[in-house]
Amino acid sequence: QTLALVDLFPSVLADDNKTGATNLLRSFWEKSSPYNLKMINLYLSFVGWWILAIFTLGIAMLWIGPYWSYAKTELYKEITSKEKATETSE
């Protein structure tokens, strides 16, 4: 999960750049803990794509890179939308 946390941190920082980095990491760690299995599944689902990129000497990354970024962004949106929904219901 630490790798996923570090990987999604630029998105977290872009959403709230007024709070300190340590506090942002801690709060995002707490928010994302229910999504550990989903994060691991996302990483494992791309293993085949990364192997393909190795076999094509990186040329496949022209297509895989944007797809990987989009998948991470959608996961981040899912994590933050659940948080916003619980804040508005309180």
Residue frames as a rotation matrix with the C-alpha (Angstrom) as fourth column:
GLN 1
0.566 0.824 0.000 0.00
0.824 -0.566 0.000 0.00
0.000 0.000 -1.000 0.00
THR 2
0.228 -0.550 -0.803 2.91
0.316 -0.739 0.595 2.34
-0.921 -0.389 0.005 0.61
LEU 3
-0.774 -0.516 0.366 3.80
0.477 -0.097 0.874 2.26
-0.416 0.851 0.321 -3.06
ALA 4
-0.126 0.825 0.551 0.24
0.908 -0.128 0.399 3.13
0.400 0.550 -0.733 -4.01
LEU 5
0.628 0.333 -0.703 0.21
0.669 -0.694 0.268 5.92
-0.399 -0.638 -0.658 -1.46
VAL 6
-0.249 -0.814 -0.525 3.38
0.208 -0.575 0.791 7.42
-0.946 0.088 0.313 -2.88
ASP 7
-0.763 -0.028 0.645 2.07
0.638 0.124 0.760 6.93
-0.101 0.992 -0.077 -6.40
LEU 8
0.155 0.925 0.347 -1.18
0.877 -0.291 0.383 8.79
0.455 0.245 -0.856 -5.68
PHE 9
-0.018 -0.185 -0.983 0.44
0.840 -0.535 0.085 11.52
-0.542 -0.824 0.165 -3.56
PRO 10
-0.948 -0.308 0.077 0.78
0.300 -0.792 0.531 14.08
-0.103 0.526 0.844 -6.40
SER 11
-0.325 0.911 0.254 -3.01
0.370 -0.125 0.921 13.97
0.870 0.394 -0.297 -6.78
VAL 12
0.356 0.413 -0.839 -3.46
0.924 -0.019 0.383 14.41
0.142 -0.911 -0.388 -3.03
LEU 13
-0.429 -0.634 -0.643 -1.04
0.693 -0.688 0.215 17.32
-0.579 -0.353 0.735 -3.01
ALA 14
-0.891 0.134 0.433 -2.79
0.281 -0.589 0.758 18.96
0.356 0.797 0.487 -5.97
ASP 15
0.070 0.995 -0.070 -6.14
0.632 0.010 0.775 18.82
0.772 -0.098 -0.628 -4.18
ASP 16
0.969 0.236 -0.072 -4.89
0.192 -0.539 0.820 20.45
0.155 -0.809 -0.567 -0.99
ASN 17
0.165 -0.981 0.103 -1.52
0.631 0.024 -0.776 22.18
0.758 0.193 0.623 -1.12
LYS 18
0.260 -0.028 0.965 -2.12
-0.504 -0.857 0.111 24.34
0.824 -0.515 -0.237 1.97
THR 19
0.924 0.081 0.373 -1.79
-0.365 0.480 0.798 21.48
-0.115 -0.874 0.473 4.46
GLY 20
0.011 -0.993 0.120 1.64
-0.912 0.039 0.408 20.09
-0.410 -0.114 -0.905 5.29
ALA 21
-0.123 -0.133 -0.984 2.89
-0.770 0.638 0.010 17.06
0.626 0.758 -0.181 3.40
THR 22
-0.956 -0.272 -0.108 3.10
-0.140 0.750 -0.647 14.90
0.257 -0.603 -0.755 6.51
ASN 23
-0.535 0.831 0.154 -0.48
-0.358 -0.058 -0.932 15.66
-0.765 -0.554 0.329 7.50
LEU 24
0.151 0.573 -0.805 -1.67
-0.983 0.000 -0.185 15.03
-0.106 0.820 0.563 3.95
LEU 25
-0.496 -0.405 -0.768 0.09
-0.525 0.845 -0.107 11.67
0.692 0.350 -0.631 3.83
ARG 26
-0.984 0.119 0.133 -1.34
-0.057 0.498 -0.865 10.66
-0.169 -0.859 -0.484 7.19
SER 27
-0.241 0.967 -0.079 -4.91
-0.562 -0.205 -0.801 11.66
-0.791 -0.149 0.593 6.31
PHE 28
0.141 0.277 -0.951 -4.76
-0.968 0.238 -0.074 10.02
0.206 0.931 0.301 2.88
TRP 29
-0.819 -0.460 -0.342 -3.34
-0.356 0.876 -0.326 6.86
0.450 -0.146 -0.881 4.45
GLU 30
-0.775 0.583 0.245 -6.39
-0.102 0.268 -0.958 6.71
-0.624 -0.767 -0.148 6.72
LYS 31
0.078 0.849 -0.522 -8.82
-0.789 -0.267 -0.553 7.41
-0.609 0.455 0.650 3.86
SER 32
0.086 -0.099 -0.991 -7.29
-0.923 0.368 -0.116 4.86
0.376 0.925 -0.060 1.53
SER 33
-0.718 -0.456 0.526 -6.93
-0.648 0.713 -0.266 1.98
-0.253 -0.532 -0.808 3.97
PRO 34
0.132 0.788 0.602 -10.29
-0.274 0.612 -0.742 0.39
-0.953 -0.067 0.297 2.98
TYR 35
0.846 0.205 -0.492 -9.06
-0.500 -0.010 -0.866 0.42
-0.182 0.979 0.094 -0.64
ASN 36
-0.076 -0.961 0.266 -5.90
-0.723 0.237 0.649 -1.63
-0.687 -0.143 -0.713 -0.06
LEU 37
-0.149 0.062 0.987 -7.20
0.336 0.942 -0.009 -4.65
-0.930 0.330 -0.161 -1.94
LYS 38
0.842 0.508 0.182 -8.42
0.362 -0.283 -0.888 -2.49
-0.400 0.814 -0.422 -4.80
MET 39
0.599 -0.706 -0.378 -5.01
-0.744 -0.665 0.063 -0.78
-0.296 0.243 -0.924 -5.07
ILE 40
-0.334 -0.727 0.600 -3.21
-0.411 0.685 0.601 -4.13
-0.848 -0.046 -0.528 -5.09
ASN 41
0.223 0.521 0.824 -5.62
0.561 0.623 -0.546 -5.41
-0.797 0.584 -0.153 -7.73
LEU 42
0.946 0.098 -0.309 -4.93
-0.151 -0.710 -0.688 -2.35
-0.287 0.697 -0.656 -9.89
TYR 43
0.132 -0.980 -0.148 -1.19
-0.889 -0.183 0.420 -2.88
-0.439 0.077 -0.895 -9.70
LEU 44
-0.404 -0.284 0.869 -1.47
-0.065 0.957 0.283 -6.60
-0.912 0.057 -0.405 -10.43
SER 45
0.574 0.702 0.422 -3.77
0.400 0.209 -0.892 -5.99
-0.714 0.681 -0.161 -13.39
PHE 46
0.862 -0.281 -0.422 -1.03
-0.489 -0.680 -0.546 -3.95
-0.134 0.677 -0.724 -15.08
VAL 47
0.123 -0.868 0.482 1.76
-0.309 0.428 0.849 -6.53
-0.943 -0.253 -0.216 -14.71
GLY 48
0.224 0.029 0.974 0.99
0.744 0.641 -0.190 -7.97
-0.630 0.767 0.122 -18.14
TRP 49
0.958 0.154 0.241 1.05
0.273 -0.742 -0.612 -4.53
0.085 0.652 -0.753 -19.70
TRP 50
0.618 -0.786 -0.019 4.44
-0.660 -0.532 0.531 -3.77
-0.427 -0.315 -0.847 -18.13
ILE 51
-0.010 -0.588 0.809 5.82
0.167 0.797 0.581 -7.06
-0.986 0.141 0.091 -19.42
LEU 52
0.587 0.289 0.756 4.56
0.782 0.040 -0.622 -6.12
-0.210 0.957 -0.202 -22.88
ALA 53
0.965 -0.256 -0.054 6.35
-0.261 -0.954 -0.146 -2.78
-0.015 0.155 -0.988 -22.53
ILE 54
0.220 -0.931 0.291 9.58
-0.447 0.169 0.879 -4.58
-0.867 -0.324 -0.378 -21.72
PHE 55
0.024 -0.175 0.984 9.26
0.609 0.783 0.125 -6.82
-0.793 0.596 0.126 -24.78
THR 56
0.673 0.270 0.689 8.61
0.729 -0.400 -0.555 -3.84
0.126 0.876 -0.466 -27.04
LEU 57
-0.362 -0.932 -0.039 11.59
0.904 -0.340 -0.259 -1.95
0.228 -0.129 0.965 -25.57
GLY 58
-0.625 0.144 -0.768 9.33
0.457 -0.729 -0.509 0.70
-0.633 -0.669 0.390 -24.08
ILE 59
-0.958 0.272 0.087 7.41
-0.065 -0.505 0.861 1.57
0.278 0.819 0.502 -27.23
ALA 60
-0.251 0.919 -0.306 4.19
0.650 0.394 0.650 0.18
0.718 -0.035 -0.696 -25.76
MET 61
-0.460 0.038 -0.887 4.48
0.810 -0.392 -0.436 2.75
-0.365 -0.919 0.150 -22.94
LEU 62
-0.983 0.174 0.052 3.12
-0.124 -0.853 0.507 5.31
0.133 0.492 0.860 -25.40
TRP 63
-0.194 0.967 -0.167 -0.24
-0.242 0.117 0.963 3.59
0.951 0.228 0.211 -24.93
ILE 64
0.052 0.181 -0.982 0.18
0.752 0.640 0.158 2.05
0.657 -0.747 -0.103 -21.48
GLY 65
-0.831 -0.506 -0.231 1.35
0.530 -0.596 -0.603 5.25
0.167 -0.623 0.764 -19.74
PRO 66
-0.722 0.611 0.326 -1.83
-0.557 -0.792 0.251 7.28
0.411 -0.001 0.912 -20.30
TYR 67
0.176 0.792 -0.585 -3.99
-0.138 0.608 0.782 4.26
0.975 -0.057 0.216 -19.48
TRP 68
-0.218 -0.369 -0.904 -2.07
0.822 0.430 -0.373 3.72
0.526 -0.824 0.210 -16.23
SER 69
-0.986 -0.157 0.064 -2.43
0.109 -0.878 -0.466 7.40
0.129 -0.452 0.882 -15.29
TYR 70
-0.365 0.926 0.095 -6.14
-0.619 -0.317 0.719 7.32
0.696 0.204 0.689 -16.02
ALA 71
0.193 0.417 -0.888 -6.65
0.316 0.831 0.459 4.18
0.929 -0.369 0.029 -13.92
LYS 72
-0.580 -0.468 -0.666 -4.82
0.781 -0.086 -0.619 5.74
0.232 -0.879 0.416 -10.95
THR 73
-0.928 0.265 0.261 -6.85
-0.279 -0.960 -0.018 8.93
0.246 -0.089 0.965 -11.32
GLU 74
-0.032 0.972 -0.233 -10.12
-0.400 0.201 0.894 7.01
0.916 0.122 0.382 -11.30
LEU 75
0.035 -0.030 -0.999 -9.06
0.738 0.674 0.006 5.15
0.674 -0.738 0.045 -8.16
TYR 76
-0.884 -0.397 -0.245 -8.15
0.461 -0.660 -0.593 8.44
0.073 -0.638 0.767 -6.50
LYS 77
-0.637 0.725 0.262 -11.51
-0.538 -0.661 0.523 9.92
0.552 0.192 0.811 -7.49
GLU 78
0.184 0.714 -0.675 -13.27
0.096 0.670 0.736 6.92
0.978 -0.200 0.055 -5.99
ILE 79
-0.323 -0.387 -0.864 -11.37
0.877 0.222 -0.427 7.26
0.357 -0.895 0.267 -2.72
THR 80
-0.986 -0.121 -0.117 -12.02
0.157 -0.911 -0.380 11.00
-0.060 -0.393 0.918 -2.41
SER 81
-0.471 0.877 0.096 -15.65
-0.428 -0.322 0.844 10.83
0.771 0.357 0.527 -3.54
LYS 82
0.120 0.477 -0.870 -16.49
0.580 0.678 0.452 8.41
0.806 -0.559 -0.196 -0.72
GLU 83
-0.598 -0.420 -0.682 -14.88
0.801 -0.345 -0.490 10.81
-0.030 -0.839 0.543 1.73
LYS 84
-0.957 0.255 0.136 -16.81
-0.225 -0.953 0.205 13.80
0.182 0.166 0.969 0.38
ALA 85
-0.167 0.946 -0.278 -20.07
-0.106 0.263 0.959 11.84
0.980 0.190 0.057 0.50
THR 86
0.043 0.158 -0.986 -19.55
0.884 0.454 0.111 11.02
0.466 -0.877 -0.120 4.18
GLU 87
-0.861 -0.381 -0.337 -18.64
0.495 -0.780 -0.383 14.64
-0.117 -0.497 0.860 4.99
THR 88
-0.778 0.599 0.189 -21.81
-0.400 -0.704 0.586 16.00
0.484 0.381 0.788 3.39
SER 89
0.022 0.832 -0.554 -24.06
0.183 0.541 0.821 13.45
0.983 -0.119 -0.140 5.12
GLU 90
-0.368 -0.223 -0.903 -22.80
0.897 0.170 -0.408 14.45
0.244 -0.960 0.137 8.58
